[in-house]
């Protein structure tokens, strides 16, 4: 089974279906890697060994009877630990959810299991998905597989690391302002932020409800398309999920379609690494030589994105995190105090500094006297941002930009400078605010051997275009 790390998800599924490989053997190898390589990276909070092996054994048994099927049959996957999975703790990387075991599965987990995937573990994350480095977890920071002294990015650092380290071929994180694309760029893998509503949020612990989206990570275009196909679709448990007809992603993946691509002048500004800018410019030249056309575009609201994002996301976090108070589940402190005293002690002990910071900011912008000045104004600017994208997509098929302004930074380098940390999301947050799909693709390495990512954005429900440009770029990287 030493070939496991070399196999893509689609190759694993094909070999399991042909019975060339046993699902249970693959699951055992993935679990062993999670216990060894995953431990070195601090990438897993929980390993779901017992249930994973039972799932894999059931797949092998069904294959003996000839009735096993699914696009991800026997494929090991991992879930960010804010995506609910029955029988195992969902911690959200927080002390306040200590020992909380949800009594149901998220729709994402159900869809994966129905497709034959084997869920091997829950991955580490910034607490309640609030962070850009995966240093805010109660369970400690995740290490970048390229260099253990560096952050993997966040908040989906654990999910990204286990894909980059080849522990699993596919993992799922969540996106609120770039929490999959930014770590994908830092670790050299593919990270997709789907259209808002494409993947059900039922069973995703909410951070910013109008922004959150469950998002897949993989190492190649075929696998990211497969993961998206399996996870997406209308769900009656999530009123924001959308019914739409999927194209045949895998059949149309190898299209030679030529795109008209916009280059936003606002994304090539001071603070962008020279090496990253050169890498993106080189890709533009490569794609132009291969028949794609480019035009300069403007997205005027870009410089407002970080301010708008942190006002809206913090306001929604303040409302969403009010439910964590020690009454029904998780940590409870101050048991000998009155109700308000218990609330205060539980939340003081249970939440980390970054979560407290965002709750306070969100509560402030929602408070009387400040609601109009901050939250309402941010919502209006957000609408202008949406219109910017709509106008641009009348004339182009895709938008190209850097994913991040820098490559991965050292653990501890920015932890005491929240503003510098927040600026890591400067190129990714606009897609979340406007609800459009976006993908980060690996672009090669910097002079100090660190991954660089390029971002493509597309109109709503145009994920196929992102997969197609990704597939065409793989030939550039290889």
Order of alpha helices (4+ residues) and beta strands (2+ residues): alpha-alpha-beta-alpha-beta-alpha-beta-beta-beta-alpha-beta-alpha-beta-beta-alpha-alpha-beta-alpha-beta-alpha-alpha-alpha-alpha-beta-alpha-alpha-beta-beta-alpha
